[in-house]
């Protein structure tokens, strides 16, 4: 189904929304919970990716020989590859959608093979699907490139405490999405697992058991980005959200600093565990120039905000976006051109010129990418538009359209043309 968004210049006053827990945080914790069953989670993500990972872990516990299909779930593919590799006696085929089977995983597989894992490619070298024969791993040192995806490193970090001697990881090349690596390390430390890091060397100590403590997953900052985008394009407004902390470990919490220059103020209530976003008057900069190598997932949102406000931008550090659900840089350029926005992309950078007026009543293609749908939705503050295949948001944020409607944004589902 497509969704038609009618221009909405005002939202309901001071609404309180509860976005479910961070998908990134939840999926890390689900793997750790598989090793440590006493770990209980509160406010876990209800995203498709987290549901897929939960079901896969349950399936693996019931069947030593099985086929797991993760669909579009990238974290599930990466994390399960490492998890399955150290499950002695397991015999599993791990596969995904056509797009997933064209997303590289070679660096992780090679690192696990170096540790003694038995993994073979069933189709194209360096890509899923994989045949994994789980075995006991005693090797406690490994080297891996961190330039392509921090999820490869995280996959190793998550299995490290379950290994007999823990794991020493040497990171080669430039580290990409550093904030997600820091999130992984902070989760381990919060659970009482010993972690030491000296620049590109990380040591995780073995841990046989965790204390039975509840863990509250912070709500997702990536999902919050779309409300920053919405408020930036509105003349005024205020929205409150549950389960957000001023001391967040999520890298996308940098939104609070970035969006202040767009006129969105962020205020925390630590006692209520809430955050309030408020539209305030501001003088816009002549150019937005950011390096988002630590937080590439908010690149699309920021680009669309700049388009809506008519501010040129240069967004760097986005090389990982080419390997997501779609090539996000190309998709972003293509869809913004429909709106009359001129931009250019390289392998790492998105550059956009200022546009005085956006074309209305345009249909935005989403390319089976949840972030394409949600990053363009805030333009409803400026123009009428259509978001195609709108249900794709369930990958990370199933309640997205319901929450937009709760704010008073005029959303209407319409049938796709055959």
C-alpha positions as a Markdown table, in Angstrom:
| # | Residue | x | y | z |
|---|---|---|---|---|
| 1 | Unk | 0.0 | 0.0 | 0.0 |
| 2 | Unk | 1.0 | 3.6 | -0.7 |
| 3 | Unk | 0.3 | 6.4 | 1.7 |
| 4 | Unk | -0.9 | 9.9 | 0.7 |
| 5 | Unk | 0.4 | 12.7 | 2.9 |
| 6 | Unk | -1.6 | 16.0 | 2.8 |
| 7 | Unk | 0.3 | 19.2 | 3.7 |
| 8 | Unk | 0.0 | 19.6 | 7.5 |
| 9 | Unk | 1.2 | 23.0 | 8.8 |
| 10 | Unk | 0.4 | 22.3 | 12.5 |
| 11 | Unk | 0.5 | 19.3 | 14.8 |
| 12 | Unk | -1.3 | 18.6 | 18.0 |
| 13 | Unk | 0.2 | 20.3 | 21.0 |
| 14 | Unk | 2.6 | 18.5 | 23.3 |
| 15 | Unk | 2.0 | 14.9 | 22.3 |
| 16 | Unk | 3.7 | 12.0 | 24.2 |
| 17 | Unk | 4.9 | 9.2 | 22.0 |
| 18 | Unk | 6.6 | 5.9 | 22.9 |
| 19 | Unk | 8.9 | 4.6 | 20.2 |
| 20 | Unk | 10.0 | 1.1 | 20.9 |
| 21 | Unk | 13.5 | 0.3 | 21.9 |
| 22 | Unk | 16.5 | 0.7 | 19.6 |
| 23 | Unk | 16.7 | -2.0 | 17.0 |
| 24 | Unk | 20.5 | -1.8 | 17.1 |
| 25 | Unk | 20.6 | -2.2 | 20.9 |
| 26 | Unk | 17.9 | -4.9 | 21.0 |
| 27 | Unk | 19.6 | -7.1 | 18.4 |
| 28 | Unk | 22.9 | -7.1 | 20.2 |
| 29 | Unk | 21.1 | -8.0 | 23.4 |
| 30 | Unk | 19.2 | -10.8 | 21.8 |
| 31 | Unk | 22.4 | -12.5 | 20.8 |
| 32 | Unk | 23.8 | -12.0 | 24.3 |
| 33 | Unk | 20.5 | -13.3 | 25.8 |
| 34 | Unk | 21.0 | -16.5 | 23.8 |
| 35 | Unk | 24.2 | -17.1 | 25.7 |
| 36 | Unk | 22.9 | -15.7 | 29.0 |
| 37 | Unk | 19.2 | -16.7 | 29.5 |
| 38 | Unk | 18.9 | -14.8 | 32.8 |
| 39 | Unk | 19.1 | -11.5 | 30.9 |
| 40 | Unk | 15.6 | -10.0 | 30.7 |
| 41 | Unk | 14.8 | -7.1 | 28.4 |
| 42 | Unk | 12.3 | -4.2 | 28.8 |
| 43 | Unk | 11.3 | -1.9 | 26.0 |
| 44 | Unk | 12.8 | -4.2 | 23.4 |
| 45 | Unk | 12.4 | -3.3 | 19.7 |
| 46 | Unk | 9.2 | -4.6 | 17.9 |
| 47 | Unk | 10.8 | -4.1 | 14.5 |
| 48 | Unk | 10.7 | -6.7 | 11.8 |
| 49 | Unk | 14.5 | -7.2 | 12.1 |
| 50 | Unk | 14.3 | -7.9 | 15.8 |
| 51 | Unk | 11.3 | -10.3 | 15.3 |
| 52 | Unk | 13.3 | -12.2 | 12.7 |
| 53 | Unk | 16.3 | -12.5 | 14.9 |
| 54 | Unk | 14.2 | -13.7 | 17.9 |
| 55 | Unk | 12.6 | -16.4 | 15.7 |
| 56 | Unk | 15.9 | -17.5 | 14.2 |
| 57 | Unk | 17.5 | -17.9 | 17.7 |
| 58 | Unk | 14.5 | -20.0 | 18.8 |
| 59 | Unk | 14.6 | -22.1 | 15.6 |
| 60 | Unk | 18.4 | -22.8 | 16.2 |
| 61 | Unk | 17.7 | -23.9 | 19.7 |
| 62 | Unk | 15.2 | -26.4 | 18.6 |
| 63 | Unk | 16.9 | -27.7 | 15.4 |
| 64 | Unk | 20.6 | -28.4 | 15.0 |
| 65 | Unk | 20.2 | -28.8 | 11.2 |
| 66 | Unk | 18.1 | -26.1 | 9.7 |
| 67 | Unk | 17.7 | -23.3 | 7.1 |
| 68 | Unk | 17.4 | -19.7 | 8.4 |
| 69 | Unk | 16.1 | -17.0 | 6.1 |
| 70 | Unk | 16.6 | -13.5 | 7.5 |
| 71 | Unk | 15.0 | -11.6 | 4.6 |
| 72 | Unk | 16.3 | -8.0 | 4.6 |
| 73 | Unk | 17.6 | -8.1 | 8.2 |
| 74 | Unk | 21.3 | -7.1 | 7.9 |
| 75 | Unk | 22.1 | -7.3 | 11.6 |
| 76 | Unk | 20.5 | -10.7 | 11.8 |
| 77 | Unk | 22.7 | -12.0 | 9.0 |
| 78 | Unk | 25.9 | -10.7 | 10.5 |
| 79 | Unk | 25.3 | -11.5 | 14.1 |
| 80 | Unk | 23.9 | -15.0 | 13.4 |
| 81 | Unk | 26.9 | -15.8 | 11.2 |
| 82 | Unk | 29.2 | -15.5 | 14.2 |
| 83 | Unk | 26.7 | -17.0 | 16.6 |
| 84 | Unk | 26.1 | -20.1 | 14.5 |
| 85 | Unk | 29.9 | -20.6 | 13.9 |
| 86 | Unk | 30.6 | -21.3 | 17.6 |
| 87 | Unk | 27.5 | -23.5 | 18.3 |
| 88 | Unk | 29.1 | -27.0 | 18.4 |
| 89 | Unk | 27.1 | -29.6 | 16.3 |
| 90 | Unk | 25.0 | -27.0 | 14.4 |
| 91 | Unk | 24.5 | -27.4 | 10.7 |
| 92 | Unk | 22.8 | -24.4 | 9.2 |
| 93 | Unk | 22.2 | -22.6 | 5.9 |
| 94 | Unk | 21.9 | -18.9 | 6.5 |
| 95 | Unk | 20.3 | -16.9 | 3.6 |
| 96 | Unk | 18.3 | -13.8 | 2.9 |
| 97 | Unk | 16.5 | -11.7 | 0.3 |
| 98 | Unk | 18.0 | -11.1 | -3.1 |
| 99 | Unk | 19.4 | -7.8 | -1.9 |
| 100 | Unk | 20.8 | -9.4 | 1.3 |
| 101 | Unk | 22.5 | -12.0 | -0.8 |
| 102 | Unk | 24.3 | -9.2 | -2.6 |
| 103 | Unk | 25.5 | -7.4 | 0.5 |
| 104 | Unk | 29.1 | -8.3 | 1.3 |
| 105 | Unk | 30.0 | -10.5 | 4.3 |
| 106 | Unk | 33.4 | -11.7 | 3.3 |
| 107 | Unk | 35.4 | -9.8 | 6.0 |
| 108 | Unk | 33.5 | -11.4 | 8.8 |
| 109 | Unk | 33.5 | -14.9 | 7.3 |
| 110 | Unk | 37.3 | -14.7 | 6.8 |
| 111 | Unk | 37.8 | -13.6 | 10.4 |
| 112 | Unk | 35.7 | -16.4 | 11.7 |
| 113 | Unk | 37.5 | -18.9 | 9.4 |
| 114 | Unk | 40.8 | -17.6 | 10.8 |
| 115 | Unk | 39.5 | -18.5 | 14.2 |
| 116 | Unk | 38.8 | -22.0 | 13.1 |
| 117 | Unk | 35.1 | -21.8 | 12.0 |
| 118 | Unk | 33.8 | -23.9 | 9.2 |
| 119 | Unk | 31.8 | -21.6 | 6.8 |
| 120 | Unk | 31.4 | -22.0 | 3.0 |
| 121 | Unk | 29.7 | -19.8 | 0.4 |
| 122 | Unk | 26.8 | -21.5 | -1.4 |
| 123 | Unk | 26.8 | -19.0 | -4.3 |
| 124 | Unk | 29.1 | -16.0 | -4.8 |
| 125 | Unk | 32.4 | -15.8 | -2.9 |
| 126 | Unk | 32.1 | -13.2 | -0.2 |
| 127 | Unk | 28.3 | -13.1 | -0.1 |
| 128 | Unk | 25.4 | -15.0 | 1.5 |
| 129 | Unk | 24.0 | -17.6 | 1.4 |
| 130 | Unk | 26.3 | -19.4 | 3.8 |
| 131 | Unk | 26.6 | -23.0 | 5.0 |
| 132 | Unk | 27.8 | -22.9 | 8.6 |
| 133 | Unk | 28.9 | -26.0 | 10.5 |
| 134 | Unk | 29.2 | -24.9 | 14.2 |
| 135 | Unk | 32.2 | -26.0 | 16.1 |
| 136 | Unk | 34.1 | -25.4 | 19.4 |
| 137 | Unk | 36.4 | -22.4 | 18.9 |
| 138 | Unk | 39.5 | -22.1 | 21.1 |
| 139 | Unk | 41.3 | -19.4 | 19.1 |
| 140 | Unk | 41.4 | -16.2 | 21.1 |
| 141 | Unk | 43.0 | -13.8 | 18.6 |
| 142 | Unk | 41.7 | -12.4 | 15.3 |
| 143 | Unk | 42.2 | -9.5 | 12.9 |
| 144 | Unk | 39.4 | -7.9 | 10.9 |
| 145 | Unk | 38.9 | -4.9 | 8.7 |
| 146 | Unk | 36.6 | -2.4 | 10.3 |
| 147 | Unk | 36.2 | -0.2 | 7.1 |
| 148 | Unk | 33.2 | -1.8 | 5.5 |
| 149 | Unk | 30.8 | -2.4 | 8.4 |
| 150 | Unk | 31.1 | -2.0 | 12.2 |
| 151 | Unk | 28.5 | -4.9 | 12.4 |
| 152 | Unk | 31.3 | -7.3 | 11.4 |
| 153 | Unk | 33.3 | -6.3 | 14.4 |
| 154 | Unk | 30.2 | -6.3 | 16.7 |
| 155 | Unk | 29.4 | -9.9 | 15.5 |
| 156 | Unk | 32.7 | -10.9 | 16.9 |
| 157 | Unk | 32.3 | -8.9 | 20.1 |
| 158 | Unk | 29.0 | -10.5 | 20.9 |
| 159 | Unk | 30.4 | -14.1 | 20.8 |
| 160 | Unk | 33.6 | -13.1 | 22.5 |
| 161 | Unk | 32.5 | -13.6 | 26.2 |
| 162 | Unk | 31.1 | -17.0 | 25.3 |
| 163 | Unk | 34.5 | -18.2 | 24.1 |
| 164 | Unk | 36.7 | -20.2 | 26.5 |
| 165 | Unk | 39.5 | -17.6 | 26.5 |
| 166 | Unk | 37.5 | -14.5 | 25.4 |
| 167 | Unk | 38.8 | -12.8 | 22.3 |
| 168 | Unk | 41.4 | -10.3 | 21.3 |
| 169 | Unk | 40.4 | -8.3 | 18.2 |
| 170 | Unk | 42.7 | -6.2 | 16.1 |
| 171 | Unk | 41.0 | -3.7 | 13.8 |
| 172 | Unk | 42.6 | -2.9 | 10.5 |
| 173 | Unk | 41.8 | 0.0 | 8.2 |
| 174 | Unk | 39.7 | 3.1 | 9.2 |
| 175 | Unk | 36.9 | 2.3 | 11.5 |
| 176 | Unk | 33.5 | 3.1 | 10.0 |
| 177 | Unk | 30.3 | 3.8 | 12.1 |
| 178 | Unk | 32.5 | 4.1 | 15.2 |
| 179 | Unk | 29.4 | 5.0 | 17.4 |
| 180 | Unk | 27.9 | 1.6 | 16.7 |
| 181 | Unk | 31.1 | -0.1 | 17.8 |
| 182 | Unk | 31.1 | 2.0 | 21.0 |
| 183 | Unk | 27.4 | 1.0 | 21.6 |
| 184 | Unk | 28.4 | -2.6 | 21.5 |
| 185 | Unk | 31.3 | -2.1 | 23.9 |
| 186 | Unk | 29.0 | -0.1 | 26.3 |
| 187 | Unk | 26.4 | -2.9 | 26.3 |
| 188 | Unk | 29.0 | -5.5 | 27.2 |
| 189 | Unk | 30.4 | -3.3 | 30.0 |
| 190 | Unk | 26.9 | -2.5 | 31.3 |
| 191 | Unk | 26.2 | -6.3 | 31.7 |
| 192 | Unk | 29.4 | -6.7 | 33.7 |
| 193 | Unk | 31.6 | -8.2 | 31.0 |
| 194 | Unk | 35.2 | -7.1 | 31.1 |
| 195 | Unk | 36.3 | -5.0 | 28.1 |
| 196 | Unk | 39.6 | -3.3 | 27.3 |
| 197 | Unk | 40.2 | -1.1 | 24.3 |
| 198 | Unk | 43.5 | 0.4 | 23.2 |
| 199 | Unk | 42.8 | 2.2 | 20.0 |
| 200 | Unk | 42.5 | -0.5 | 17.4 |
| 201 | Unk | 42.9 | -3.4 | 19.8 |
| 202 | Unk | 40.0 | -4.7 | 21.8 |
| 203 | Unk | 39.9 | -7.5 | 24.4 |
| 204 | Unk | 36.7 | -9.1 | 25.7 |
| 205 | Unk | 37.1 | -11.4 | 28.7 |
| 206 | Unk | 35.2 | -14.7 | 29.0 |
| 207 | Unk | 32.1 | -14.7 | 31.1 |
| 208 | Unk | 30.2 | -17.9 | 32.0 |
| 209 | Unk | 27.2 | -16.3 | 33.7 |
| 210 | Unk | 25.5 | -13.0 | 34.1 |
| 211 | Unk | 23.7 | -11.7 | 37.2 |
| 212 | Unk | 19.9 | -11.9 | 36.6 |
| 213 | Unk | 19.3 | -8.2 | 36.1 |
| 214 | Unk | 16.6 | -6.5 | 33.9 |
| 215 | Unk | 17.9 | -4.3 | 31.1 |
| 216 | Unk | 15.8 | -1.4 | 29.8 |
| 217 | Unk | 16.5 | -0.8 | 26.1 |
| 218 | Unk | 16.6 | 2.9 | 25.3 |
| 219 | Unk | 14.2 | 4.0 | 22.6 |
| 220 | Unk | 15.6 | 4.3 | 19.2 |
| 221 | Unk | 17.4 | 7.6 | 18.2 |
| 222 | Unk | 17.4 | 6.8 | 14.5 |
| 223 | Unk | 13.6 | 6.6 | 14.6 |
| 224 | Unk | 13.5 | 9.9 | 16.5 |
| 225 | Unk | 15.4 | 11.6 | 13.6 |
| 226 | Unk | 12.1 | 11.8 | 11.6 |
| 227 | Unk | 10.5 | 13.9 | 14.3 |
| 228 | Unk | 13.5 | 16.2 | 14.3 |
| 229 | Unk | 13.0 | 16.5 | 10.6 |
| 230 | Unk | 9.2 | 17.1 | 10.9 |
| 231 | Unk | 9.6 | 19.9 | 13.6 |
| 232 | Unk | 12.4 | 21.6 | 11.6 |
| 233 | Unk | 10.0 | 22.0 | 8.7 |
| 234 | Unk | 7.0 | 23.2 | 10.8 |
| 235 | Unk | 6.6 | 26.8 | 12.0 |
| 236 | Unk | 6.1 | 25.6 | 15.6 |
| 237 | Unk | 5.4 | 22.5 | 17.7 |
| 238 | Unk | 6.4 | 20.3 | 20.6 |
| 239 | Unk | 6.6 | 16.5 | 21.0 |
| 240 | Unk | 7.6 | 14.4 | 24.0 |
| 241 | Unk | 9.0 | 10.9 | 23.9 |
| 242 | Unk | 9.5 | 8.1 | 26.5 |
| 243 | Unk | 12.6 | 6.2 | 27.3 |
| 244 | Unk | 15.3 | 8.6 | 26.1 |
| 245 | Unk | 18.4 | 9.6 | 28.1 |
| 246 | Unk | 20.7 | 12.6 | 27.9 |
| 247 | Unk | 23.6 | 10.1 | 28.4 |
| 248 | Unk | 22.7 | 7.9 | 25.5 |
| 249 | Unk | 25.1 | 5.4 | 24.1 |
| 250 | Unk | 23.5 | 5.5 | 20.7 |
| 251 | Unk | 25.5 | 7.5 | 18.2 |
| 252 | Unk | 22.5 | 9.0 | 16.5 |
| 253 | Unk | 21.9 | 11.0 | 19.7 |
| 254 | Unk | 24.1 | 13.6 | 18.0 |
| 255 | Unk | 20.8 | 14.7 | 16.4 |
| 256 | Unk | 20.3 | 17.0 | 19.4 |
| 257 | Unk | 23.3 | 19.0 | 18.4 |
| 258 | Unk | 22.8 | 18.9 | 14.6 |
| 259 | Unk | 19.2 | 19.9 | 14.7 |
| 260 | Unk | 19.7 | 22.8 | 17.0 |
| 261 | Unk | 20.9 | 24.7 | 13.9 |
| 262 | Unk | 17.6 | 23.8 | 12.2 |
| 263 | Unk | 15.6 | 25.3 | 15.1 |
| 264 | Unk | 14.8 | 22.1 | 17.1 |
| 265 | Unk | 15.6 | 22.3 | 20.8 |
| 266 | Unk | 16.1 | 19.1 | 22.8 |
| 267 | Unk | 15.4 | 19.0 | 26.6 |
| 268 | Unk | 15.6 | 15.9 | 28.9 |
| 269 | Unk | 13.6 | 15.0 | 32.0 |
| 270 | Unk | 15.8 | 12.4 | 33.7 |
| 271 | Unk | 13.2 | 11.6 | 36.4 |
| 272 | Unk | 10.5 | 10.8 | 33.8 |
| 273 | Unk | 13.1 | 9.2 | 31.4 |
| 274 | Unk | 11.7 | 11.5 | 28.7 |
| 275 | Unk | 12.9 | 13.9 | 26.0 |
| 276 | Unk | 11.0 | 16.9 | 24.6 |
| 277 | Unk | 11.6 | 18.3 | 21.1 |
| 278 | Unk | 10.5 | 21.9 | 20.6 |
| 279 | Unk | 10.5 | 24.1 | 17.5 |
| 280 | Unk | 12.2 | 27.4 | 18.3 |
| 281 | Unk | 13.2 | 30.5 | 16.2 |
| 282 | Unk | 16.6 | 30.3 | 14.6 |
| 283 | Unk | 18.8 | 31.8 | 11.9 |
| 284 | Unk | 19.7 | 29.1 | 9.5 |
| 285 | Unk | 23.3 | 28.6 | 8.3 |
| 286 | Unk | 24.1 | 29.3 | 4.6 |
| 287 | Unk | 25.5 | 25.8 | 4.2 |
| 288 | Unk | 25.2 | 22.5 | 6.2 |
| 289 | Unk | 28.4 | 20.6 | 6.1 |
| 290 | Unk | 28.7 | 17.4 | 8.1 |
| 291 | Unk | 30.9 | 14.3 | 8.3 |
| 292 | Unk | 28.5 | 11.5 | 9.3 |
| 293 | Unk | 31.0 | 8.6 | 9.2 |
| 294 | Unk | 30.0 | 7.8 | 12.8 |
| 295 | Unk | 26.3 | 8.1 | 12.2 |
| 296 | Unk | 25.4 | 7.4 | 8.5 |
| 297 | Unk | 21.8 | 6.3 | 9.2 |
| 298 | Unk | 20.7 | 9.9 | 9.7 |
| 299 | Unk | 22.1 | 11.1 | 6.4 |
| 300 | Unk | 18.9 | 10.7 | 4.5 |
| 301 | Unk | 16.9 | 12.5 | 7.1 |
| 302 | Unk | 19.3 | 15.5 | 7.2 |
| 303 | Unk | 19.4 | 15.7 | 3.4 |
| 304 | Unk | 15.6 | 15.8 | 3.2 |
| 305 | Unk | 15.4 | 18.5 | 6.0 |
| 306 | Unk | 17.9 | 20.6 | 4.0 |
| 307 | Unk | 15.8 | 20.2 | 0.9 |
| 308 | Unk | 12.6 | 21.2 | 2.7 |
| 309 | Unk | 14.3 | 24.3 | 4.2 |
| 310 | Unk | 16.1 | 25.2 | 0.9 |
| 311 | Unk | 19.6 | 25.0 | 2.6 |
| 312 | Unk | 22.5 | 23.5 | 0.5 |
| 313 | Unk | 24.4 | 20.7 | 2.1 |
| 314 | Unk | 27.5 | 18.6 | 1.9 |
| 315 | Unk | 27.2 | 15.3 | 3.8 |
| 316 | Unk | 30.4 | 13.2 | 4.0 |
| 317 | Unk | 31.3 | 9.9 | 5.4 |
| 318 | Unk | 28.4 | 8.0 | 3.8 |
| 319 | Unk | 30.2 | 5.1 | 2.0 |
| 320 | Unk | 28.3 | 2.4 | 3.9 |
| 321 | Unk | 25.0 | 3.7 | 2.5 |
| 322 | Unk | 25.8 | 2.1 | -0.8 |
| 323 | Unk | 25.5 | -1.4 | 0.8 |
| 324 | Unk | 22.2 | -1.0 | 2.7 |
| 325 | Unk | 18.7 | -2.2 | 1.7 |
| 326 | Unk | 19.4 | -0.2 | -1.5 |
| 327 | Unk | 22.1 | 2.1 | -2.6 |
| 328 | Unk | 20.8 | 4.9 | -0.4 |
| 329 | Unk | 22.9 | 7.7 | -2.0 |
| 330 | Unk | 21.6 | 7.0 | -5.5 |
| 331 | Unk | 18.1 | 6.5 | -4.3 |
| 332 | Unk | 18.2 | 9.8 | -2.3 |
| 333 | Unk | 19.4 | 11.7 | -5.4 |
| 334 | Unk | 16.8 | 10.1 | -7.7 |
| 335 | Unk | 13.8 | 10.8 | -5.4 |
| 336 | Unk | 14.9 | 14.4 | -4.6 |
| 337 | Unk | 15.2 | 15.1 | -8.3 |
| 338 | Unk | 11.5 | 14.3 | -8.6 |
| 339 | Unk | 10.9 | 17.2 | -6.2 |
| 340 | Unk | 13.1 | 19.6 | -8.3 |
| 341 | Unk | 16.2 | 19.3 | -6.1 |
| 342 | Unk | 19.6 | 19.2 | -7.8 |
| 343 | Unk | 22.2 | 17.0 | -6.1 |
| 344 | Unk | 25.3 | 14.8 | -6.8 |
| 345 | Unk | 26.8 | 11.8 | -5.1 |
| 346 | Unk | 30.1 | 10.1 | -4.9 |
| 347 | Unk | 31.0 | 6.8 | -3.2 |
| 348 | Unk | 31.2 | 8.7 | 0.2 |
| 349 | Unk | 29.5 | 12.1 | -0.2 |
| 350 | Unk | 26.0 | 13.6 | -0.9 |
| 351 | Unk | 26.0 | 17.2 | -2.2 |
| 352 | Unk | 22.8 | 19.2 | -2.7 |
| 353 | Unk | 22.1 | 22.7 | -4.0 |
| 354 | Unk | 19.4 | 25.0 | -2.5 |
| 355 | Unk | 15.9 | 24.8 | -4.0 |
| 356 | Unk | 13.4 | 27.6 | -3.5 |
| 357 | Unk | 10.3 | 25.6 | -4.1 |
| 358 | Unk | 9.6 | 21.8 | -4.0 |
| 359 | Unk | 7.3 | 20.1 | -6.5 |
| 360 | Unk | 4.1 | 18.8 | -4.8 |
| 361 | Unk | 2.1 | 15.6 | -5.4 |
| 362 | Unk | 5.2 | 13.6 | -6.2 |
| 363 | Unk | 5.3 | 9.8 | -5.5 |
| 364 | Unk | 8.5 | 8.8 | -3.6 |
| 365 | Unk | 9.8 | 5.3 | -4.3 |
| 366 | Unk | 11.2 | 3.5 | -1.3 |
| 367 | Unk | 13.2 | 0.7 | -2.8 |
| 368 | Unk | 12.3 | -1.7 | 0.0 |
| 369 | Unk | 14.1 | 0.6 | 2.3 |
| 370 | Unk | 12.4 | 1.7 | 5.5 |
| 371 | Unk | 14.6 | 4.8 | 5.9 |
| 372 | Unk | 13.6 | 6.1 | 2.4 |
| 373 | Unk | 10.0 | 6.0 | 3.5 |
| 374 | Unk | 10.5 | 7.7 | 6.9 |
| 375 | Unk | 13.1 | 10.3 | 5.9 |
| 376 | Unk | 10.8 | 11.7 | 3.2 |
| 377 | Unk | 7.6 | 11.7 | 5.3 |
| 378 | Unk | 8.4 | 15.0 | 7.2 |
| 379 | Unk | 8.0 | 16.8 | 3.9 |
| 380 | Unk | 4.3 | 16.7 | 4.6 |
| 381 | Unk | 5.0 | 19.9 | 6.6 |
| 382 | Unk | 5.7 | 21.6 | 3.3 |
| 383 | Unk | 3.8 | 19.8 | 0.4 |
| 384 | Unk | 1.4 | 17.0 | -0.5 |
| 385 | Unk | 3.3 | 13.8 | -1.4 |
| 386 | Unk | 2.9 | 10.1 | -1.8 |
| 387 | Unk | 5.1 | 7.5 | -0.2 |
| 388 | Unk | 5.1 | 4.2 | -2.1 |
| 389 | Unk | 5.2 | 0.8 | -0.4 |
| 390 | Unk | 4.7 | 2.6 | 2.9 |
| 391 | Unk | 4.5 | -0.6 | 5.0 |
| 392 | Unk | 8.2 | -1.0 | 4.5 |
| 393 | Unk | 8.6 | 1.0 | 7.7 |
| 394 | Unk | 7.9 | -2.2 | 9.7 |
| 395 | Unk | 11.5 | -3.2 | 9.2 |
| 396 | Unk | 12.5 | -0.9 | 12.1 |
| 397 | Unk | 9.4 | 1.1 | 13.2 |
| 398 | Unk | 6.0 | -0.6 | 12.7 |
| 399 | Unk | 4.1 | 2.2 | 14.5 |
| 400 | Unk | 5.6 | 5.0 | 12.4 |
| 401 | Unk | 2.4 | 6.0 | 10.4 |
| 402 | Unk | 0.2 | 5.6 | 13.5 |
| 403 | Unk | 2.4 | 7.9 | 15.4 |
| 404 | Unk | 2.5 | 10.5 | 12.6 |
| 405 | Unk | -1.3 | 10.4 | 12.5 |
| 406 | Unk | -1.4 | 10.8 | 16.3 |
| 407 | Unk | 0.4 | 14.1 | 15.8 |
| 408 | Unk | -2.2 | 15.3 | 13.4 |
| 409 | Unk | -0.3 | 14.6 | 10.2 |
| 410 | Unk | -2.9 | 13.8 | 7.5 |
| 411 | Unk | -2.0 | 10.3 | 6.3 |
| 412 | Unk | -4.2 | 8.2 | 4.1 |
| 413 | Unk | -3.5 | 4.7 | 2.8 |
| 414 | Unk | -4.3 | 4.2 | -0.9 |
| 415 | Unk | -4.0 | 1.2 | -3.2 |
| 416 | Unk | -1.0 | 0.9 | -5.4 |
| 417 | Unk | -1.7 | 1.2 | -9.1 |
| 418 | Unk | -1.4 | -2.2 | -10.9 |
